[in-house]
Amino acid sequence: AAARRLRKELNASARESGFSLCTAYGLDPSSVTLRMLRRGKAGDLAALATAARRAGDERMLKLLAARNADPDKAVKADSVQALQRSWQPLAEEGEAVDEVRALELQLQQA
């Protein structure tokens, strides 16, 4: 029982520090803050972005865009091939762009 309590405290502390973002998001999406995202690692952020897109969570996508708007915190591409695979073509002049697509383009720009 003591080991379980300690593990629970360590997990909560890790989530507050920006680790295990997907777990924190799965438990309570409103608990994930910009401060946590700023400390998050590239893999956690990518998985969190995927989960937020699937859930249609605009708040989380906006937080991720805000995090990536800071040039010091922008997640660098793992490789040129990864950048090419995830590249989104820019919207044409006059083309209607939904909010999720607009955020993805903003993330790509950052």
N, CA, C and O of each residue as an XYZ file, in Angstrom:
440
protein
N       0.824     -1.192      0.000
C       0.000      0.000      0.000
C       0.867      1.255      0.000
O       0.533      2.239     -0.659
N       1.956      1.228      0.720
C       2.844      2.392      0.777
C       3.505      2.625     -0.576
O       3.667      3.768     -1.006
N       3.888      1.535     -1.249
C       4.506      1.667     -2.570
C       3.511      2.237     -3.569
O       3.885      3.038     -4.425
N       2.259      1.836     -3.472
C       1.226      2.340     -4.373
C       1.018      3.838     -4.166
O       0.889      4.593     -5.130
N       0.986      4.269     -2.881
C       0.827      5.697     -2.597
C       2.009      6.504     -3.119
O       1.829      7.581     -3.687
N       3.219      5.982     -2.925
C       4.411      6.674     -3.403
C       4.391      6.780     -4.919
O       4.703      7.834     -5.474
N       4.024      5.685     -5.598
C       3.949      5.710     -7.062
C       2.898      6.704     -7.534
O       3.102      7.399     -8.530
N       1.774      6.778     -6.823
C       0.719      7.734     -7.164
C       1.222      9.173     -7.017
O       0.953     10.015     -7.873
N       1.949      9.453     -5.937
C       2.513     10.788     -5.727
C       3.549     11.125     -6.793
O       3.574     12.244     -7.305
N       4.410     10.155     -7.131
C       5.429     10.388     -8.156
C       4.793     10.629     -9.522
O       5.239     11.500    -10.268
N       3.762      9.870     -9.852
C       3.074     10.063    -11.130
C       2.423     11.433    -11.198
O       2.507     12.108    -12.224
N       1.775     11.850    -10.120
C       1.143     13.171    -10.090
C       2.191     14.258    -10.230
O       1.978     15.232    -10.951
N       3.314     14.110     -9.556
C       4.393     15.092     -9.637
C       4.971     15.145    -11.052
O       5.263     16.225    -11.564
N       5.135     13.990    -11.675
C       5.671     13.948    -13.040
C       4.725     14.634    -14.014
O       5.169     15.363    -14.901
N       3.410     14.405    -13.856
C       2.449     15.046    -14.750
C       2.455     16.551    -14.565
O       2.340     17.290    -15.542
N       2.586     17.022    -13.328
C       2.645     18.464    -13.073
C       3.889     19.084    -13.670
O       3.879     20.255    -14.048
N       4.961     18.315    -13.761
C       6.220     18.827    -14.295
C       6.274     18.794    -15.814
O       7.246     19.267    -16.403
N       5.260     18.250    -16.454
C       5.233     18.227    -17.911
C       5.564     16.888    -18.522
O       5.697     16.791    -19.742
N       5.702     15.850    -17.716
C       5.933     14.515    -18.245
C       4.611     13.767    -18.247
O       3.697     14.130    -17.507
N       4.498     12.751    -19.047
C       3.264     11.960    -19.143
C       2.065     12.840    -19.467
O       1.011     12.727    -18.840
N       2.234     13.711    -20.445
C       1.168     14.639    -20.799
C      -0.076     13.914    -21.305
O      -1.197     14.328    -21.012
N       0.115     12.844    -22.055
C      -1.047     12.109    -22.574
C      -1.833     11.464    -21.443
O      -3.062     11.422    -21.483
N      -1.128     10.962    -20.437
C      -1.811     10.378    -19.288
C      -2.611     11.440    -18.552
O      -3.767     11.225    -18.189
N      -1.975     12.601    -18.335
C      -2.670     13.702    -17.656
C      -3.875     14.145    -18.471
O      -4.934     14.425    -17.910
N      -3.723     14.210    -19.791
C      -4.816     14.610    -20.679
C      -5.943     13.574    -20.636
O      -7.121     13.932    -20.637
N      -5.583     12.315    -20.600
C      -6.587     11.262    -20.542
C      -7.367     11.267    -19.240
O      -8.568     10.996    -19.234
N      -6.693     11.576    -18.133
C      -7.368     11.613    -16.842
C      -8.268     12.830    -16.705
O      -9.416     12.717    -16.276
N      -7.741     13.999    -17.074
C      -8.504     15.242    -16.952
C      -7.955     16.245    -17.958
O      -6.935     16.880    -17.690
N      -8.607     16.405    -19.113
C      -8.086     17.307    -20.143
C      -7.898     18.746    -19.660
O      -7.007     19.442    -20.146
N      -8.713     19.198    -18.724
C      -8.592     20.582    -18.265
C      -7.404     20.776    -17.327
O      -7.070     21.913    -16.994
N      -6.760     19.691    -16.892
C      -5.631     19.825    -15.968
C      -4.330     20.178    -16.683
O      -3.386     20.634    -16.038
N      -4.260     19.981    -17.987
C      -3.037     20.273    -18.741
C      -2.958     21.775    -18.981
O      -3.876     22.377    -19.538
N      -1.845     22.370    -18.552
C      -1.656     23.817    -18.661
C      -0.521     24.141    -19.624
O       0.250     23.266    -20.019
N      -0.435     25.408    -19.990
C       0.637     25.855    -20.875
C       1.993     25.661    -20.205
O       2.971     25.329    -20.874
N       2.059     25.861    -18.909
C       3.315     25.652    -18.170
C       3.782     24.207    -18.321
O       4.972     23.954    -18.505
N       2.853     23.266    -18.243
C       3.194     21.854    -18.405
C       3.666     21.582    -19.833
O       4.616     20.828    -20.047
N       2.999     22.198    -20.802
C       3.373     21.983    -22.202
C       4.760     22.539    -22.502
O       5.503     21.969    -23.300
N       5.104     23.645    -21.865
C       6.427     24.240    -22.093
C       7.543     23.324    -21.621
O       8.655     23.385    -22.146
N       7.264     22.479    -20.640
C       8.268     21.560    -20.122
C       8.229     20.209    -20.814
O       9.115     19.382    -20.598
N       7.224     19.970    -21.638
C       7.043     18.667    -22.267
C       8.095     18.358    -23.314
O       8.713     19.263    -23.874
N       8.290     17.095    -23.571
C       9.241     16.612    -24.563
C       8.540     16.398    -25.898
O       7.314     16.306    -25.956
N       9.313     16.322    -26.956
C       8.777     16.252    -28.320
C       7.817     15.072    -28.508
O       6.752     15.238    -29.103
N       8.173     13.906    -28.020
C       7.318     12.725    -28.188
C       5.988     12.876    -27.465
O       4.937     12.529    -28.004
N       6.039     13.397    -26.235
C       4.805     13.629    -25.479
C       3.924     14.648    -26.186
O       2.707     14.479    -26.256
N       4.535     15.701    -26.709
C       3.764     16.748    -27.378
C       3.114     16.234    -28.655
O       1.969     16.577    -28.951
N       3.838     15.412    -29.413
C       3.279     14.864    -30.645
C       2.100     13.939    -30.341
O       1.072     13.994    -31.015
N       2.253     13.092    -29.327
C       1.167     12.186    -28.951
C      -0.026     12.968    -28.416
O      -1.174     12.620    -28.690
N       0.243     14.020    -27.656
C      -0.829     14.850    -27.114
C      -1.571     15.568    -28.235
O      -2.798     15.664    -28.203
N      -0.836     16.075    -29.229
C      -1.475     16.749    -30.359
C      -2.378     15.786    -31.121
O      -3.473     16.158    -31.542
N      -1.924     14.559    -31.296
C      -2.734     13.553    -31.982
C      -4.008     13.256    -31.194
O      -5.096     13.183    -31.764
N      -3.863     13.087    -29.886
C      -5.035     12.803    -29.043
C      -6.009     13.981    -29.047
O      -7.223     13.780    -29.070
N      -5.488     15.198    -29.025
C      -6.349     16.384    -29.023
C      -7.080     16.526    -30.356
O      -8.250     16.907    -30.389
N      -6.386     16.217    -31.460
C      -7.033     16.283    -32.772
C      -8.152     15.260    -32.877
O      -9.227     15.559    -33.397
N      -7.901     14.052    -32.382
C      -8.928     13.004    -32.413
C     -10.149     13.402    -31.597
O     -11.286     13.158    -32.000
N      -9.901     14.019    -30.441
C     -10.999     14.411    -29.553
C     -11.656     15.717    -29.999
O     -12.725     16.074    -29.503
N     -11.021     16.432    -30.931
C     -11.558     17.723    -31.368
C     -11.464     18.782    -30.279
O     -12.323     19.658    -30.180
N     -10.427     18.700    -29.469
C     -10.238     19.613    -28.334
C      -9.536     20.886    -28.801
O      -8.310     20.924    -28.907
N     -10.314     21.920    -29.076
C      -9.759     23.174    -29.573
C      -8.885     23.858    -28.535
O      -7.881     24.480    -28.881
N      -9.259     23.747    -27.257
C      -8.478     24.382    -26.194
C      -7.050     23.843    -26.178
O      -6.090     24.607    -26.083
N      -6.922     22.523    -26.271
C      -5.593     21.921    -26.226
C      -4.796     22.269    -27.474
O      -3.594     22.517    -27.390
N      -5.447     22.290    -28.626
C      -4.745     22.657    -29.854
C      -4.265     24.103    -29.795
O      -3.188     24.420    -30.302
N      -5.054     24.981    -29.182
C      -4.629     26.377    -29.017
C      -3.443     26.471    -28.069
O      -2.521     27.252    -28.302
N      -3.462     25.683    -27.005
C      -2.327     25.688    -26.077
C      -1.061     25.186    -26.771
O       0.021     25.739    -26.575
N      -1.199     24.146    -27.575
C      -0.042     23.632    -28.313
C       0.468     24.666    -29.314
O       1.677     24.813    -29.497
N      -0.448     25.380    -29.959
C      -0.037     26.432    -30.892
C       0.672     27.557    -30.154
O       1.659     28.101    -30.650
N       0.175     27.907    -28.975
C       0.818     28.960    -28.179
C       2.213     28.524    -27.750
O       3.143     29.330    -27.737
N       2.357     27.256    -27.401
C       3.671     26.762    -27.006
C       4.637     26.798    -28.179
O       5.799     27.175    -28.028
N       4.155     26.409    -29.330
C       5.015     26.378    -30.510
C       5.255     27.754    -31.115
O       6.160     27.916    -31.934
N       4.467     28.740    -30.729
C       4.674     30.094    -31.236
C       5.926     30.723    -30.635
O       6.511     31.627    -31.232
N       6.341     30.256    -29.463
C       7.557     30.746    -28.830
C       8.751     30.101    -29.540
O       8.899     28.880    -29.484
N       9.606     30.888    -30.205
C      10.712     30.299    -30.970
C      11.682     29.479    -30.116
O      12.306     28.542    -30.613
N      11.808     29.828    -28.836
C      12.716     29.077    -27.977
C      12.164     27.704    -27.611
O      12.930     26.808    -27.256
N      10.846     27.526    -27.694
C      10.219     26.276    -27.290
C       9.680     25.460    -28.458
O       9.127     24.382    -28.239
N       9.820     25.930    -29.668
C       9.302     25.195    -30.822
C      10.005     23.845    -30.924
O      11.224     23.762    -30.776
N       9.246     22.807    -31.173
C       9.811     21.465    -31.312
C      10.469     21.370    -32.676
O       9.838     21.614    -33.705
N      11.723     21.019    -32.671
C      12.448     20.901    -33.928
C      12.071     19.601    -34.619
O      11.693     18.625    -33.970
N      12.175     19.598    -35.918
C      11.872     18.379    -36.673
C      12.917     17.318    -36.349
O      14.102     17.626    -36.223
N      12.480     16.074    -36.213
C      13.410     14.988    -35.918
C      14.405     14.787    -37.052
O      15.580     14.505    -36.819
N      13.927     14.934    -38.266
C      14.786     14.768    -39.433
C      14.111     15.442    -40.620
O      12.953     15.852    -40.543
N      14.841     15.549    -41.703
C      14.276     16.147    -42.910
C      13.143     15.278    -43.443
O      12.135     15.796    -43.925
N      13.304     13.953    -43.359
C      12.262     13.053    -43.824
C      10.990     13.212    -42.995
O       9.888     13.191    -43.544
N      11.131     13.369    -41.683
C       9.954     13.560    -40.824
C       9.259     14.873    -41.161
O       8.031     14.949    -41.171
N      10.047     15.898    -41.435
C       9.477     17.188    -41.813
C       8.729     17.076    -43.143
O       7.641     17.633    -43.292
N       9.308     16.361    -44.103
C       8.647     16.180    -45.393
C       7.363     15.381    -45.263
O       6.367     15.704    -45.911
N       7.369     14.330    -44.426
C       6.181     13.499    -44.245
C       5.035     14.288    -43.619
O       3.878     14.108    -43.999
N       5.349     15.155    -42.669
C       4.292     15.871    -41.949
C       3.947     17.209    -42.593
O       3.112     17.942    -42.063
N       4.565     17.544    -43.719
C       4.343     18.832    -44.358
C       2.901     18.970    -44.834
O       2.360     18.065    -45.469
N       2.286     20.101    -44.524
C       0.919     20.402    -44.955
C       1.001     21.470    -46.052
O       1.611     22.516    -45.832
N       0.412     21.239    -47.206
C       0.442     22.280    -48.239
C      -0.316     23.519    -47.763
O      -1.337     23.413    -47.083
N       0.191     24.682    -48.125
C      -0.435     25.930    -47.715
C      -1.798     26.081    -48.366
O      -2.043     25.564    -49.456
N      -2.673     26.791    -47.689
C      -4.024     27.017    -48.209
C      -3.958     27.956    -49.407
O      -3.202     28.928    -49.408
N      -4.749     27.656    -50.414
C      -4.815     28.507    -51.602
C      -5.571     29.789    -51.270
O      -6.336     29.840    -50.307
N      -5.352     30.798    -52.059
C      -6.038     32.086    -51.897
C      -7.547     31.873    -51.992
O      -8.037     31.331    -52.982
N      -8.279     32.294    -50.975
C      -9.733     32.181    -50.964
C     -10.256     30.827    -50.517
O     -11.470     30.638    -50.431
N      -9.369     29.878    -50.230
C      -9.801     28.555    -49.794
C     -10.274     28.627    -48.339
O      -9.628     29.256    -47.501
N     -11.399     27.982    -48.049
C     -11.924     27.953    -46.685
C     -11.067     27.002    -45.851
O     -10.823     25.862    -46.246
N     -10.615     27.484    -44.696
C      -9.748     26.697    -43.823
C     -10.427     26.572    -42.465
O     -10.753     27.574    -41.829
N     -10.638     25.325    -42.027
C     -11.246     25.147    -40.705
C     -10.206     25.431    -39.619
O      -9.019     25.585    -39.910
N     -10.661     25.499    -38.371
C      -9.794     25.909    -37.268
C      -8.645     24.936    -37.020
O      -7.520     25.357    -36.754
N      -8.921     23.654    -37.105
C      -7.885     22.657    -36.856
C      -6.796     22.761    -37.908
O      -5.609     22.717    -37.585
N      -7.194     22.897    -39.157
C      -6.214     23.033    -40.248
C      -5.406     24.307    -40.080
O      -4.199     24.312    -40.319
N      -6.061     25.393    -39.667
C      -5.355     26.653    -39.450
C      -4.317     26.500    -38.339
O      -3.207     27.022    -38.447
N      -4.678     25.786    -37.274
C      -3.721     25.559    -36.188
C      -2.555     24.688    -36.651
O      -1.408     24.934    -36.279
N      -2.847     23.672    -37.462
C      -1.769     22.822    -37.972
C      -0.806     23.629    -38.835
O       0.406     23.429    -38.763
N      -1.335     24.539    -39.649
C      -0.481     25.390    -40.472
C       0.356     26.336    -39.598
O       1.514     26.613    -39.909
N      -0.243     26.831    -38.498
C       0.504     27.686    -37.572
C       1.627     26.885    -36.906
O       2.742     27.386    -36.758
N       1.342     25.668    -36.511
C       2.363     24.817    -35.910
C       3.487     24.539    -36.891
O       4.661     24.544    -36.522
N       3.125     24.299    -38.130
C       4.132     24.034    -39.151
C       5.021     25.252    -39.357
O       6.232     25.124    -39.533
N       4.419     26.422    -39.334
C       5.170     27.663    -39.528
C       6.156     27.882    -38.390
O       7.270     28.359    -38.607
N       5.741     27.529    -37.166
C       6.627     27.706    -36.006
C       7.772     26.729    -36.091
O       8.635     26.710    -35.213
